[in-house]
Amino acid sequence: MTNKERYKALCEEQGSNIPLFQQHWWMDAVCHEKQWDVILVENHGEIVAALPYLIGKKLWMRYILQPELAQYNGIWYKEQNFNNEIKQLSFEKWAANKVIEQLHKLNLSYYEQCFHHKITNWLPFYWNNYKQTTKYTYRINDISNLDKVFENFDKKNRQKPILKARENLEPVWDITPETFYDFHSKYWENRGQKDLISKEFALRICNTAISRGQGFIMGMKDKEGELIAARFVVYDSSCAYSLMSALNPNGHPNGTSATTYWEIIKHLSGKTKAFDFEGSMDEGIETAYRLYGGSQTPYFKIYKSNSITFQLLKALKERRII
């Protein structure tokens, strides 16, 4: 069996113990027709750590980057149930070093992955000359008690607009991926930008998640039946993630986004434990998400460059110069 075949079996065995964006099915969906693989670490024949990755090549340079629409990737450890932190940290150091050994064998010009927020020990990577920057998201860690969730929303900027918007908006759950993508593209068009997500990619991930019962598209329509807002959400039994959204380019009532989130959270309560707003480092977006009363949650971006040329090309691409 290949590493990917073994990893698929591991994901099926572990279920949501392996976070959603590290799952075999998700990697297949977001890396379609691109090369992805996985590093496995074994102890006495048992897989105890893994690192799925998307690998690419530009000119002579090989690189690992974060897949599109995946908040995290990176390393995963199988729960070991150690009775003290000394043993846990010793295990993490050993397993991470095994992963790093295999990463080095790939002869990469550049490596960059975001780790799941539960991975708080990146010291083995630091000791091997990797670098780190902290990113943030906002999470409501328990959506089982809806009264408490709503109570934690900012009263002025969230609670009141929701109560008002619900008089004029109606949730809809029958939006197709095709309709959603067209709506999404028009939203970006109206902002003078091209949709950065291709139609083929958007349809593939929406259809894959929906067919597995792990995703849905939810929208809000006004009294005339016009679509005002829409959002694509993926989830497992541990957490839901808001991945793509759009608002009607012709305008929308105050409280539309908050009402959409509230209807989604109500729908997910009992299906999953937490809701992740897929937070942004943009100041304006951070403010908007913070007002839902979630916990600010840090996670690490780990990176290492072995090529000045690749660094330069990457910087130019990010600035859309090339």
Phi and psi in degrees as a GROMACS rama.xvg file:
@    title "Ramachandran Plot"
@    xaxis  label "Phi"
@    yaxis  label "Psi"
@TYPE xy
-76.7567  166.031  THR-2
-58.8666  -39.8499  ASN-3
-65.8455  -38.4101  LYS-4
-66.1648  -40.9094  GLU-5
-67.3451  -36.4925  ARG-6
-68.1616  -37.938  TYR-7
-59.4333  -44.871  LYS-8
-63.3795  -38.4982  ALA-9
-64.2934  -43.4757  LEU-10
-62.3347  -40.3929  CYS-11
-65.6591  -35.774  GLU-12
-73.1671  -42.3174  GLU-13
-84.4256  -22.4994  GLN-14
58.6242  -135.498  GLY-15
-74.7054  1.56707  SER-16
-64.364  -24.8357  ASN-17
-98.1624  116.978  ILE-18
-55.7495  153.784  PRO-19
-53.2903  -48.9516  LEU-20
-74.72  -3.96324  PHE-21
-102.945  -1.32396  GLN-22
-68.2047  148.645  GLN-23
-57.4562  -44.603  HIS-24
-65.5916  -35.1007  TRP-25
-70.8369  -41.9185  TRP-26
-61.3153  -40.2417  MET-27
-60.9683  -40.3702  ASP-28
-69.7999  -47.0378  ALA-29
-84.0168  -16.3917  VAL-30
-109.964  20.3363  CYS-31
-50.9464  128.492  HIS-32
63.9156  9.93746  GLU-33
-115.575  158.656  LYS-34
-83.8933  118.888  GLN-35
-128.735  153.371  TRP-36
-150.071  -172.887  ASP-37
-147.561  137.955  VAL-38
-91.9613  132.001  ILE-39
-117.615  142.085  LEU-40
-119.816  127.759  VAL-41
-115.384  151.144  GLU-42
-136.457  112.251  ASN-43
54.2574  43.5253  HIS-44
81.8441  -1.52826  GLY-45
-106.025  133.428  GLU-46
-74.4227  119.137  ILE-47
-115.987  -8.07511  VAL-48
-157.506  154.006  ALA-49
-152.703  155.902  ALA-50
-143.131  96.658  LEU-51
-74.0301  145.427  PRO-52
-151.768  149.255  TYR-53
-98.2179  122.758  LEU-54
-115.657  139.519  ILE-55
-132.706  174.352  GLY-56
-141.843  132.289  LYS-57
-132.123  121.37  LYS-58
56.3977  -120.737  LEU-59
-97.3244  3.29232  TRP-60
-102.12  130.572  MET-61
-101.249  142.427  ARG-62
-148.233  155.809  TYR-63
-116.66  126.854  ILE-64
-131.244  162.893  LEU-65
-66.9619  130.267  GLN-66
-63.2359  151.783  PRO-67
-62.0126  141.402  GLU-68
57.1472  40.3413  LEU-69
-133.92  110.786  ALA-70
-60.2201  -37.6316  GLN-71
-141.242  166.864  TYR-72
-151.471  -120.986  ASN-73
69.4217  -157.254  GLY-74
-83.7536  146.071  ILE-75
-130.056  136.549  TRP-76
-114.369  135.663  TYR-77
-72.1562  135.726  LYS-78
-61.2219  131.083  GLU-79
-109.124  -12.9713  GLN-80
57.1911  43.4355  ASN-81
-69.4067  150.45  PHE-82
-90.957  1.86069  ASN-83
-155.092  161.204  ASN-84
-69.9852  -28.3385  GLU-85
-57.9173  -47.574  ILE-86
-67.4557  -38.5113  LYS-87
-63.378  -46.0526  GLN-88
-68.0691  -34.7818  LEU-89
-65.1749  -41.1896  SER-90
-63.0927  -45.1574  PHE-91
-62.4602  -40.2166  GLU-92
-63.4654  -45.3991  LYS-93
-62.9644  -48.3373  TRP-94
-67.2155  -42.2718  ALA-95
-63.1282  -39.7058  ALA-96
-64.5324  -34.6346  ASN-97
-64.7497  -40.6979  LYS-98
-64.7156  -46.2758  VAL-99
-61.9832  -38.4368  ILE-100
-56.1964  -43.7285  GLU-101
-73.5265  -33.0559  GLN-102
-62.2636  -41.2674  LEU-103
-63.6332  -33.0119  HIS-104
-68.7042  -14.707  LYS-105
-80.7226  -7.86371  LEU-106
52.8347  55.7613  ASN-107
-81.3494  143.405  LEU-108
-83.5184  -27.7827  SER-109
-154.462  142.96  TYR-110
-132.843  134.427  TYR-111
-154.436  120.214  GLU-112
-144.393  146.036  GLN-113
-94.3829  136.757  CYS-114
-95.4592  152.278  PHE-115
-57.7893  147.552  HIS-116
-62.3695  -19.8288  HIS-117
-77.3821  -12.9757  LYS-118
-84.5284  102.259  ILE-119
-108.528  -5.19204  THR-120
-112.841  101.468  ASN-121
-109.274  13.7487  TRP-122
-55.2934  -42.1076  LEU-123
-58.1766  -33.452  PRO-124
-72.2805  -40.0857  PHE-125
-58.6711  -44.5416  TYR-126
-65.9499  -16.1967  TRP-127
-107.269  24.9948  ASN-128
71.4059  22.0589  ASN-129
-83.4206  159.412  TYR-130
-116.825  166.671  LYS-131
-141.858  143.33  GLN-132
-133.93  148.073  THR-133
-94.5493  132.711  THR-134
-115.3  166.847  LYS-135
-134.09  145.781  TYR-136
-131.919  172.849  THR-137
-119.249  133.12  TYR-138
-131.854  136.174  ARG-139
-92.6429  109.332  ILE-140
-79.1739  -12.0599  ASN-141
-144.895  109.224  ASP-142
-106.049  16.9265  ILE-143
-72.5452  -33.85  SER-144
-101.401  95.1359  ASN-145
-66.4017  -34.0153  LEU-146
-60.5869  -42.9333  ASP-147
-68.5327  -38.674  LYS-148
-60.697  -47.3664  VAL-149
-66.1779  -37.5443  PHE-150
-61.2062  -31.0119  GLU-151
-81.9031  -11.3269  ASN-152
-64.5446  145.243  PHE-153
-59.5517  126.218  ASP-154
-62.4057  -49.4668  LYS-155
-70.9415  -43.9258  LYS-156
-97.7483  -7.85302  ASN-157
-129.643  -56.7954  ARG-158
-61.059  -53.1232  GLN-159
-63.6174  -46.1556  LYS-160
-60.1392  -36.1028  PRO-161
-63.432  -48.7765  ILE-162
-60.5731  -35.4984  LEU-163
-75.9643  -44.835  LYS-164
-65.1653  -30.9092  ALA-165
-64.4654  -18.4483  ARG-166
-72.022  -25.9038  GLU-167
-116.496  -6.87175  ASN-168
-121.767  148.765  LEU-169
-129.408  130.023  GLU-170
-70.6164  142.436  PRO-171
-130.056  142.867  VAL-172
-123.743  9.52449  TRP-173
-110.649  25.9802  ASP-174
-76.2353  126.693  ILE-175
-80.0807  157.26  THR-176
-57.0284  -36.5163  PRO-177
-64.0312  -46.4676  GLU-178
-62.3587  -41.9305  THR-179
-61.9202  -44.6247  PHE-180
-65.0915  -41.8451  TYR-181
-60.6753  -42.262  ASP-182
-63.7193  -42.3736  PHE-183
-62.5506  -43.4958  HIS-184
-65.7315  -41.2417  SER-185
-64.6671  -35.1118  LYS-186
-59.6335  -47.3308  TYR-187
-71.4892  -35.1564  TRP-188
-57.7236  -43.8404  GLU-189
-64.6389  -25.0387  ASN-190
-89.352  6.77896  ARG-191
76.4885  22.2225  GLY-192
-128.839  153.319  GLN-193
-83.9419  140.831  LYS-194
-60.7403  120.543  ASP-195
-74.5668  -13.6703  LEU-196
-102.07  125.155  ILE-197
-71.4929  154.776  SER-198
-62.6092  -42.9307  LYS-199
-60.2365  -42.5775  GLU-200
-66.8744  -46.7866  PHE-201
-62.0029  -45.0184  ALA-202
-64.5628  -38.5958  LEU-203
-64.6261  -46.9293  ARG-204
-72.3157  -36.3049  ILE-205
-63.4962  -49.8905  CYS-206
-64.3043  -38.2915  ASN-207
-64.138  -49.1899  THR-208
-65.2784  -42.5088  ALA-209
-65.3524  -41.1713  ILE-210
-65.6715  -26.1872  SER-211
-86.7368  -4.91281  ARG-212
71.2895  27.8191  GLY-213
-123.852  21.8615  GLN-214
-163.864  158.582  GLY-215
-158.194  160.679  PHE-216
-114.938  124.075  ILE-217
-120.083  140.864  MET-218
-134.971  170.811  GLY-219
-125.61  130.103  MET-220
-114.86  151.325  LYS-221
-86.6054  -176.205  ASP-222
-65.7357  -20.8606  LYS-223
-87.6779  -1.00372  GLU-224
85.5065  11.01  GLY-225
-85.8321  136.999  GLU-226
-69.505  124.839  LEU-227
-105.694  -35.0254  ILE-228
-153.07  153.907  ALA-229
-151.97  149.334  ALA-230
-147.854  137.424  ARG-231
-103.151  128.281  PHE-232
-127.361  138.829  VAL-233
-118.968  153.939  VAL-234
-160.078  160.172  TYR-235
-130.806  -165.983  ASP-236
-73.2952  -10.2852  SER-237
-97.7732  -39.6045  SER-238
-159.175  150.906  CYS-239
-112.117  149.586  ALA-240
-131.671  131.237  TYR-241
-86.4553  112.545  SER-242
-102.399  -43.1904  LEU-243
-137.74  142.215  MET-244
-150.63  161.587  SER-245
-157.075  151.996  ALA-246
-119.003  154.173  LEU-247
-59.7354  123.565  ASN-248
-65.3365  -16.007  PRO-249
-87.4262  2.12845  ASN-250
116.715  162.869  GLY-251
-156.104  150.283  HIS-252
-65.5765  152.162  PRO-253
-58.5246  133.407  ASN-254
94.7379  2.41328  GLY-255
-61.1485  -49.815  THR-256
-63.2958  -43.6373  SER-257
-63.0127  -40.8822  ALA-258
-65.8871  -38.693  THR-259
-61.5538  -47.5162  THR-260
-59.523  -43.7169  TYR-261
-62.9948  -42.634  TRP-262
-65.0593  -37.6435  GLU-263
-65.7831  -45.8086  ILE-264
-62.9087  -40.518  ILE-265
-60.9911  -42.1876  LYS-266
-63.8897  -35.0724  HIS-267
-84.9667  -20.5375  LEU-268
-59.432  124.812  SER-269
96.202  -16.9354  GLY-270
-99.2829  -27.7642  LYS-271
-149  170.078  THR-272
-91.2669  -39.4122  LYS-273
-130.839  164.287  ALA-274
-131.017  126.567  PHE-275
-110.103  124.475  ASP-276
-80.0563  4.29308  PHE-277
52.8755  57.308  GLU-278
-56.2358  158.341  GLY-279
-118.987  154.128  SER-280
-83.7346  -4.9366  MET-281
-69.2765  131.273  ASP-282
-61.1453  -42.9013  GLU-283
-65.1037  -41.8193  GLY-284
-69.1351  -39.0084  ILE-285
-58.2257  -42.7946  GLU-286
-61.0663  -44.1806  THR-287
-61.2347  -43.8766  ALA-288
-73.0281  -34.7328  TYR-289
-60.5344  -30.3455  ARG-290
-72.3371  -3.95213  LEU-291
-88.6518  -0.299827  TYR-292
79.7701  14.5302  GLY-293
-77.7639  172.334  GLY-294
-88.4015  131.86  SER-295
-68.5862  123.386  GLN-296
-123.687  114.096  THR-297
-81.2224  149.258  PRO-298
-146.529  159.729  TYR-299
-101.923  136.169  PHE-300
-99.6969  120.892  LYS-301
-107.197  133.052  ILE-302
-149.201  159.787  TYR-303
-156.604  131.68  LYS-304
-112.599  132.098  SER-305
-115.309  10.8777  ASN-306
-147.994  117.795  SER-307
-65.3135  -36.3606  ILE-308
-60.6807  -45.4024  THR-309
-66.2513  -40.9653  PHE-310
-56.5722  -43.4291  GLN-311
-65.6519  -46.3171  LEU-312
-61.7342  -39.8244  LEU-313
-65.0574  -43.2455  LYS-314
-64.4579  -41.1525  ALA-315
-64.5625  -39.1446  LEU-316
-66.8217  -41.469  LYS-317
-63.5236  -31.2192  GLU-318
-88.1507  2.30278  ARG-319
59.6433  34.5143  ARG-320
-84.1003  -30.3911  ILE-321
